[in-house]
Amino acid sequence: MQNIFYKTVLTIAATGVLISCKPKLDEPNPEKGSLDVSKYVAIGNSITAGYADNALYYDGQQVSYANLLAQQLKQIGGGEFVQPLVEMSSVGVGSAGNSRYTLGYKMDCKGVTSLSPGGTVGDLTIFASNIYSKGPFNNMGVPGAKAVTVIFPGYGNPANGFGNYNPFFTRMASNPATASMLSDAAAQKPTFFSLFIGNNDVLGYASSGGASDAITPSAGAPGTGFDSSIDLIISTMTASGAKGVVANVPDITNLPYFTTVPYNGLVLDAASAAALNAAYMQAGITFSVGANPFMIKDPAVPIISVRKMKSNELVLLSTPQDSLKCAGWGSSKPINNQYILTETEINNIQTAIAAYNAKLKSVAEAKGLAYVDVNAFMAKAKAGVVYNGISIGTTFVSGGAFSLDGVHLTPLGNALLANEFIKAINSKYGSTIPEVDASKYRGVVFP
């Protein structure tokens, strides 16, 4: 997924129905079924790469779902799974040049001290040199990659100019000036592959409140349209008879990045409510004591271009929390568009994801590939799951499934995701790959 940078956070408690998700006590002996997994290559974005806590760093790469899956595949004949690892001692690097986030104590504008994610300057030396000599890399997960950029020759070429190349690919490409993610993946002649792509084709739009980075259309030539790009990726990877697994795109509006700050987080006392009622009297907008919807900018509203948020609209985690608490944001100063997903924008995102998933499922069926319904898995996680006595959910920080950027998974979340891939593979190919013992992996680390 695309990398997200934000300042401070507001953690909101949530409850959910707990769904049983326990490991089997009597695992069958590992059998490969109709599979040859001697050469496994994973194609994807930041989740595949092991990006977490808003950065790419060694410990996160070690617990990428792709690497966890590869370790299980070794039990049925899988080979080595080489990753473009960051140095173990590095603080990592994110798209904004930041280090990995950790939880620490911070005082807000009201003098209240609480735990909040934050980072420092990232390790830019990660981008300083190409490390392909340590490859080729079985993990072809590249933070920021879209379905339409997987096939792009020179995706890692700095000569393309700022914003037109991906430095995460520059460091790992066989030839940054000419190679594509797809060409480097296919050149390894994999016997088995996974494809988990498409999140970033909507995430850039979503994480900017619909203010930038247009949603990738379904139609269009390869490199422009989602459908034809997926066709080219799959046909290339299966050309030599490789089998594989395809994952669909989760509804990203369910991620903690979009669900943590409530739409009605404007809590007013009597004096504050009276002052706002006076200020908005001519617009006919009223406030009451207690929780109220935030005020947001909306050019579609005649004359005043502001309105209250609707209950089905979302506040982004990137919204500066001190501005909400002390600077009048969301009340006397309506929140700007880039921090809000409106009803229309959410519909645009969900419509695109539904179309992507229909395409991914159809091409998987047409090519005889396993299919992972990550969208359904994430919906279950939002409701809450119990694994081996451990309660897991998507509540920011405390839920355990998502890391400190609210978008990428914790080691525990990655272990559960790897198991979804394993279930789909076993079902399709008659294999009995053992599942990962997710209870061995952590959620968010507290100080």
Helices and strands as residue ranges (DSSP letters): E 19-20, E 40-44, H 46-49, H 58-62, H 65-73, G 74-76, E 102-107, E 113-118, G 124-127, G 132-134, E 139-141, G 158-160, H 167-170, H 181-186, E 192-196, H 200-207, H 226-238, E 243-247, G 252-254, H 256-259, E 266-268, H 270-279, G 281-283, E 290-292, E 295-297, E 306-308, E 314-315, H 321-326, G 337-339, E 340-341, H 343-367, E 370-372, H 374-383, E 385-387, E 390-392, H 411-429, G 438-440
